[in-house]
Amino acid sequence: MTEPQPLKSLPTWSLSRAAASSHRILHRRLGEAGFTGYEYRVLAAVVAAAHLSQAEIGRAASLDPRDVTHTVRRLEQRGLLTRTPSSANARIVTVQMSPEGLHAWRRLHAVMLQIQREVFAPLQATEIRTLIELLDRIGGESRA
């Protein structure tokens, strides 16, 4: 019978520890910038597509519809997003970045780049690319 493996020898343990560490750094730095992770994800989805319905934001940002609603509302109250009825379907509201939102996005994007440098400081650029490829394979994503 094989002896149970110590935690440090389990790849899932190492992956969980690395994820927890990066998560702490991410949320601390985003909080210092005045944003949450959900707000970053919503802004990233909107800036990538110019305008989206809230359902499309949810799919693009991998967020529950209720979380999208609350997050969009908070960002709209801060003047970073605007919502307008769709010309194609009156039941659908589209979300766009406001000029203030675009300015905030640029600052937030710079913060996100700093976070990446902090989290991955121990690795070389080639190691980071390899890590991303391996994590994408584990997560079932393919790079086309």
TORDREN-332067 format. One record per residue (C-alpha): residue number from 1; x, y, z. Coordinates in pm, whole numbers, plus 50000, padded with zeros to 5 digits. Example, Ala and Ser with C-alpha at 12.3 -4.5 7.8 and 13.67 -1.06 7.14 Angstrom:
BEGIN
1, 51230, 49550, 50780;
2, 51367, 49894, 50714;
***
This chain:
BEGIN
1, 50000, 50000, 50000;
2, 50128, 50345, 49909;
3, 50175, 50602, 50184;
4, 49968, 50921, 50154;
5, 50159, 51205, 49989;
6, 50253, 51512, 50192;
7, 50067, 51825, 50082;
8, 50371, 51985, 49922;
9, 50402, 51697, 49677;
10, 50047, 51744, 49544;
11, 50018, 51972, 49237;
12, 49666, 52073, 49340;
13, 49801, 52198, 49673;
14, 50067, 52408, 49502;
15, 49811, 52544, 49257;
16, 49571, 52635, 49539;
17, 49843, 52812, 49738;
18, 49955, 53010, 49433;
19, 49594, 53103, 49352;
20, 49528, 53215, 49711;
21, 49843, 53427, 49714;
22, 49766, 53594, 49381;
23, 49404, 53647, 49488;
24, 49515, 53832, 49803;
25, 49748, 54057, 49604;
26, 49485, 54119, 49337;
27, 49211, 54218, 49580;
28, 49441, 54429, 49795;
29, 49573, 54628, 49496;
30, 49230, 54665, 49334;
31, 49091, 54783, 49668;
32, 49370, 55039, 49699;
33, 49267, 55165, 49354;
34, 48903, 55188, 49466;
35, 48766, 54891, 49273;
36, 48651, 54534, 49329;
37, 48731, 54231, 49119;
38, 48375, 54226, 48985;
39, 48402, 54591, 48884;
40, 48727, 54521, 48700;
41, 48569, 54227, 48518;
42, 48263, 54429, 48412;
43, 48472, 54722, 48293;
44, 48703, 54486, 48103;
45, 48407, 54324, 47927;
46, 48253, 54660, 47832;
47, 48577, 54817, 47713;
48, 48647, 54512, 47495;
49, 48311, 54530, 47316;
50, 48217, 54903, 47338;
51, 47857, 54823, 47440;
52, 47692, 54509, 47572;
53, 47368, 54399, 47730;
54, 47393, 54298, 48093;
55, 47344, 53933, 47992;
56, 47638, 53964, 47751;
57, 47849, 54120, 48026;
58, 47767, 53827, 48251;
59, 47881, 53578, 47989;
60, 48195, 53775, 47900;
61, 48295, 53831, 48265;
62, 48176, 53492, 48397;
63, 47944, 53659, 48648;
64, 47600, 53570, 48777;
65, 47326, 53798, 48636;
66, 47248, 53933, 48983;
67, 47614, 54024, 49040;
68, 47621, 54197, 48701;
69, 47312, 54403, 48789;
70, 47457, 54520, 49121;
71, 47801, 54588, 48976;
72, 47670, 54779, 48673;
73, 47448, 54985, 48902;
74, 47743, 55076, 49128;
75, 47961, 55169, 48830;
76, 47678, 55374, 48680;
77, 47633, 55558, 49012;
78, 48004, 55639, 49006;
79, 47961, 55782, 48654;
80, 48180, 55515, 48490;
81, 47911, 55340, 48285;
82, 47592, 55450, 48112;
83, 47288, 55240, 48030;
84, 47060, 55306, 47735;
85, 46765, 55114, 47588;
86, 46855, 54906, 47285;
87, 46722, 55040, 46957;
88, 46662, 54682, 46841;
89, 46472, 54560, 47150;
90, 46316, 54791, 47410;
91, 46342, 54520, 47678;
92, 46721, 54516, 47649;
93, 46945, 54780, 47803;
94, 47294, 54825, 47665;
95, 47587, 54931, 47880;
96, 47861, 55161, 47754;
97, 48172, 55314, 47906;
98, 48139, 55685, 47992;
99, 48434, 55921, 47928;
100, 48504, 55908, 48304;
101, 48485, 55530, 48287;
102, 48739, 55517, 48006;
103, 48976, 55735, 48209;
104, 48925, 55510, 48514;
105, 48978, 55203, 48296;
106, 49317, 55331, 48180;
107, 49426, 55385, 48542;
108, 49285, 55047, 48644;
109, 49458, 54871, 48355;
110, 49791, 55016, 48472;
111, 49716, 54883, 48823;
112, 49639, 54540, 48676;
113, 49973, 54537, 48492;
114, 50148, 54619, 48822;
115, 49961, 54334, 48989;
116, 50082, 54094, 48719;
117, 50442, 54207, 48773;
118, 50407, 54162, 49150;
119, 50246, 53818, 49136;
120, 50483, 53680, 48873;
121, 50803, 53854, 48988;
122, 50979, 53523, 49066;
123, 50932, 53400, 48705;
124, 51102, 53478, 48375;
125, 50887, 53585, 48077;
126, 50923, 53243, 47911;
127, 50818, 53071, 48234;
128, 50509, 53294, 48257;
129, 50410, 53204, 47900;
130, 50458, 52834, 47975;
131, 50258, 52864, 48299;
132, 49970, 53033, 48117;
133, 49969, 52762, 47849;
134, 49966, 52487, 48112;
135, 49694, 52653, 48321;
136, 49482, 52704, 48009;
137, 49516, 52332, 47932;
138, 49413, 52240, 48286;
139, 49123, 52486, 48272;
140, 49006, 52353, 47937;
141, 49077, 52671, 47743;
142, 49260, 52666, 47414;
143, 49445, 52951, 47255;
144, 49346, 52990, 46893;
***
